[in-house]
């Protein structure tokens, strides 16, 4: 039996998620504090992720505070914390072999 008085969680002080007019999201989990201007499908976005205009993210996991710049394409990708995917970059992994980026790196084409 679980004693609920001993369960603790960290308080996040992020803003609400901003869904802009051009945002389209399908079958995805979007955490608080994200800003979505592009397309997100079958993906998980952790708090504070910024998805700029023209971005397409599919079948991916994007962790805390990542920035996906305009017109980038991600499919079967796992990004650790604070990764920047530069404008126009294309990252295409496979179901059994996703592309994995370590934290705090910049990825260009």
C-alpha positions as CSV (number, residue, x, y, z in Angstrom):
1,X,0.0,0.0,0.0
2,X,1.3,3.5,-0.9
3,X,1.3,6.2,1.6
4,X,0.3,9.3,-0.5
5,X,1.7,11.7,2.2
6,X,5.3,10.5,1.3
7,X,5.0,11.0,-2.5
8,X,6.9,14.1,-3.6
9,X,7.3,15.8,-7.0
10,X,9.4,18.6,-8.3
11,X,7.5,21.8,-9.1
12,X,8.1,23.1,-12.6
13,X,7.7,26.8,-13.1
14,X,7.3,26.8,-16.9
15,X,4.9,28.8,-18.9
16,X,1.9,27.1,-20.6
17,X,2.5,25.5,-24.0
18,X,2.0,28.0,-26.9
19,X,0.4,26.5,-30.0
20,X,0.7,29.0,-32.8
21,X,-1.7,29.3,-35.8
22,X,0.5,27.1,-38.1
23,X,1.0,24.3,-35.5
24,X,-0.4,20.9,-36.2
25,X,0.0,18.1,-33.6
26,X,-1.1,14.5,-34.0
27,X,-0.9,11.6,-31.5
28,X,1.9,13.3,-29.5
29,X,2.6,14.3,-25.9
30,X,3.6,17.9,-25.5
31,X,4.8,19.0,-22.0
32,X,4.3,22.5,-20.5
33,X,6.5,25.4,-21.6
34,X,6.8,24.4,-25.2
35,X,6.3,26.6,-28.2
36,X,5.0,24.9,-31.3
37,X,4.9,26.5,-34.7
38,X,5.4,23.4,-36.9
39,X,4.2,19.8,-37.3
40,X,4.6,17.2,-34.6
41,X,3.4,13.6,-35.0
42,X,3.8,10.4,-32.9
43,X,6.4,12.2,-30.7
44,X,7.1,13.2,-27.1
45,X,8.3,16.8,-26.4
46,X,9.7,17.5,-22.9
47,X,9.3,20.9,-21.2
48,X,10.6,24.0,-22.9
49,X,11.0,22.7,-26.4
50,X,10.8,25.3,-29.2
51,X,9.6,24.0,-32.6
52,X,9.9,26.8,-35.2
53,X,7.9,27.5,-38.3
54,X,8.2,24.9,-41.1
55,X,9.6,22.1,-38.8
56,X,8.4,18.6,-39.1
57,X,9.0,16.1,-36.2
58,X,7.8,12.5,-36.5
59,X,8.3,9.4,-34.3
60,X,10.8,11.3,-32.1
61,X,11.6,12.2,-28.5
62,X,12.9,15.7,-27.8
63,X,14.0,16.4,-24.3
64,X,14.1,19.6,-22.1
65,X,15.0,23.0,-23.6
66,X,15.8,21.8,-27.2
67,X,15.4,24.3,-30.1
68,X,14.4,23.1,-33.5
69,X,15.0,25.9,-36.0
70,X,13.0,26.7,-39.1
71,X,12.4,24.1,-41.8
72,X,14.2,21.2,-40.0
73,X,13.0,17.7,-40.4
74,X,13.3,15.0,-37.7
75,X,12.1,11.4,-38.0
76,X,13.0,8.6,-35.5
77,X,15.3,10.9,-33.5
78,X,16.1,11.2,-29.8
79,X,17.5,14.5,-28.7
80,X,19.0,14.9,-25.2
81,X,18.6,18.2,-23.2
82,X,19.5,21.6,-24.7
83,X,20.2,20.4,-28.3
84,X,19.9,22.9,-31.1
85,X,18.9,21.6,-34.5
86,X,19.9,24.3,-37.0
87,X,17.7,25.7,-39.8
88,X,17.0,23.2,-42.6
89,X,18.8,20.2,-41.0
90,X,17.4,16.8,-41.9
91,X,17.8,13.9,-39.3
92,X,16.3,10.6,-40.5
93,X,16.7,7.5,-38.4
94,X,15.0,4.2,-38.4
95,X,12.6,2.4,-36.0
96,X,15.3,0.0,-34.9
97,X,18.2,2.5,-35.2
98,X,17.1,6.1,-34.2
99,X,19.5,9.0,-34.4
100,X,20.6,9.9,-30.9
101,X,22.1,13.3,-30.1
102,X,24.0,14.0,-26.8
103,X,23.0,16.9,-24.7
104,X,24.0,20.5,-25.4
105,X,25.2,20.0,-29.0
106,X,24.4,22.0,-32.2
107,X,23.3,19.9,-35.2
108,X,23.5,21.3,-38.7
109,X,23.0,19.8,-42.1
